[in-house]
Amino acid sequence: MSGNIFKKLGIKNNILLSPMAGVTDRAFREICLDYGVAYSISEMVSTKGLMYNNAKTIQLIQHSKIETPFCVQIFGNDLESFKEAAKILSSYKDIDIIDVNMGCPAPKIVNNGAGSALMKNPSFCGKIVETIKMYTSLPVTVKIRAGWDNSSINAVNVARCCESAGADAIAVHGRTRSQMYSGKCNLDIIKDVKSCLQIPVIGNGDITSAASAEYMINHTLCDMISIARGALGNPWIFDKINSFLKYGKSSEDISAEEKIKVIKKHILKLAEYKGEHIGIKEARKHICWYLKNIKDASKYRKTVFCLEKLDDFLNFIDNIGY
């Protein structure tokens, strides 16, 4: 990384876990930190939820001391709520970065004019960044997509507006909103954004291995990469990529014993942070991801959704046939 906010914050590698609503909670972030994520980013947080001190919203920004630096990703659709969110987040001594979501494709987000819907108006995207910067001294990063659809690919224009308004870094997912998560990530769009900006660019999309991470970096020349679906049930991907980029070879595959240990640790964290009842519910989807590609996975998944007690869950994990 060049001289930029990431160096100033003491960040030692260039691999991030992308925020995913309902997935990248405190428990999963801490597991990924064990395997070398550069820093933690919260799930998407509503600017209006922050304004009205909504309990569920406040819960989303809770994190532990090991999550440092810590970034909060916010979404909204109006300048006033972005202004208030910036002021509120700046009052927390343990929040280090504010990230603005201009890339979420979910219908319930874009139908309210937030997420990737903001990219329809590049100058307004700049106004959002400018407004936030007026009310915080924290670094401000922005997450965007290639554009709304194939006829309106405007990532470069939006990125330039955000940079001019004071953004400290831009993350680019190389798909349009209309693509959602289908098709291929267009690395050329990330490359175009990188070539036009002076601030760091984070590349995102289709990184599922050390080889795809290296290709993303070499093709786009991006400063950092961010992994989303490639980390589901696979938190050790960060260690593999870090090792590959540093030494030219991936770290060894983790043993079945370590996988079992990680899964149990993940479940215990969910139960601790959310209570046993909710923690077990949240654990089910993660277990299904951890079970991907193993023998008898479908049978194990059926069992997972019948388990109600923490002890039963832990005993079940001990008997997975990795």
Secondary structure, DSSP 8 states (H G I E B T S, - for coil): --SSHHHHTT----EEE---TTTS-HHHHHHHHHTT-SSEE-S-EEHHHHHTT-HHHHHHT---TTS-SEEEEEE-SSHHHHHHHHHHHHT-TT--EEEEEE----HHHHTTT-GGGGGG-HHHHHHHHHHHHHT--S-EEEEEEEESSTT-B-HHHHHHHHHHTT-SEEEEEEEETTTTT-S---HHHHHHHHHH-SS-EEEESS--SHHHHHHHHHHH--SEEEESGGGTT-TTHHHHHHHHHHHSS------HHHHHHHHHHHHHHHHHHH-HHHHHHHHHHHHHHHTTTSTTHHHHHHHHTT--SHHHHHHHHHT---
